[in-house]
Protein backbone atom coordinates (compact mmCIF):
# COMPACT_ATOMS: atom_id res chain seq x y z
CA UNK A 1 0.00 0.00 0.00
CA UNK A 2 1.14 3.56 -0.65
CA UNK A 3 1.44 6.08 2.18
CA UNK A 4 2.31 9.79 1.93
CA UNK A 5 4.64 10.82 4.75
CA UNK A 6 5.75 14.24 5.97
CA UNK A 7 8.49 14.53 8.58
CA UNK A 8 8.95 17.66 10.65
CA UNK A 9 11.86 19.36 12.40
CA UNK A 10 14.91 17.22 13.24
CA UNK A 11 13.30 13.94 12.13
CA UNK A 12 14.30 14.63 8.51
CA UNK A 13 17.93 13.78 9.31
CA UNK A 14 16.98 10.09 9.52
CA UNK A 15 15.61 9.86 5.96
CA UNK A 16 18.06 10.83 3.20
CA UNK A 17 16.56 13.44 0.90
CA UNK A 18 13.62 14.26 3.18
CA UNK A 19 12.74 17.92 3.66
CA UNK A 20 10.72 19.30 6.59
CA UNK A 21 7.01 19.24 5.81
CA UNK A 22 7.44 17.96 2.24
CA UNK A 23 5.62 14.69 1.55
CA UNK A 24 7.21 11.60 0.07
CA UNK A 25 5.80 8.19 -0.83
CA UNK A 26 6.42 5.04 1.19
CA UNK A 27 5.29 1.52 0.24
CA UNK A 28 4.34 -0.76 3.12
CA UNK A 29 2.64 -4.17 3.28
CA UNK A 30 -1.11 -4.26 3.85
CA UNK A 31 -1.96 -4.23 7.56
CA UNK A 32 1.11 -2.19 8.55
CA UNK A 33 0.83 0.03 11.62
CA UNK A 34 2.35 3.39 12.46
CA UNK A 35 4.95 1.51 14.49
CA UNK A 36 5.88 -0.43 11.33
CA UNK A 37 6.23 2.87 9.45
CA UNK A 38 8.50 4.34 12.14
CA UNK A 39 10.68 1.21 11.99
CA UNK A 40 10.70 1.21 8.17
CA UNK A 41 11.98 4.81 8.18
CA UNK A 42 14.59 4.03 10.89
CA UNK A 43 13.19 6.79 13.12
CA UNK A 44 14.08 6.43 16.81
CA UNK A 45 10.75 5.87 18.60
CA UNK A 46 12.10 7.90 21.52
CA UNK A 47 12.21 10.97 19.25
CA UNK A 48 8.73 10.56 17.74
CA UNK A 49 6.19 12.46 19.84
CA UNK A 50 3.01 12.84 17.75
CA UNK A 51 1.81 11.20 14.55
CA UNK A 52 -1.17 12.45 12.59
CA UNK A 53 -3.04 10.37 10.02
CA UNK A 54 -5.24 12.44 7.72
CA UNK A 55 -5.15 15.28 10.27
CA UNK A 56 -5.95 13.24 13.40
CA UNK A 57 -3.47 12.16 16.09
CA UNK A 58 -3.18 8.38 16.34
CA UNK A 59 -1.26 5.91 18.55
CA UNK A 60 1.60 3.78 17.22
CA UNK A 61 -0.56 0.64 17.05
CA UNK A 62 -3.01 2.31 14.60
CA UNK A 63 -3.28 0.39 11.30
CA UNK A 64 -2.56 2.32 8.11
CA UNK A 65 -4.74 2.34 5.00
CA UNK A 66 -3.76 2.84 1.38
CA UNK A 67 -3.34 6.55 0.51
CA UNK A 68 -3.16 7.69 4.16
CA UNK A 69 -1.35 10.97 4.71
CA UNK A 70 0.93 10.79 7.73
CA UNK A 71 2.68 13.64 9.56
CA UNK A 72 5.39 12.71 12.07
CA UNK A 73 6.49 15.25 14.70
CA UNK A 74 9.28 15.12 17.29
CA UNK A 75 9.05 16.52 20.79
CA UNK A 76 9.41 20.26 20.39
CA UNK A 77 10.48 22.51 23.24
CA UNK A 78 10.07 26.21 23.32
CA UNK A 79 9.87 29.11 25.63
Beta strands, then each sheet from edge to edge (+ up, - down):
strand 1: 2-7
strand 2: 24-27
strand 3: 48-53
strand 4: 56-57
strand 5: 69-74
sheet 1: 2+ 1- 5- 3+ 4-
end
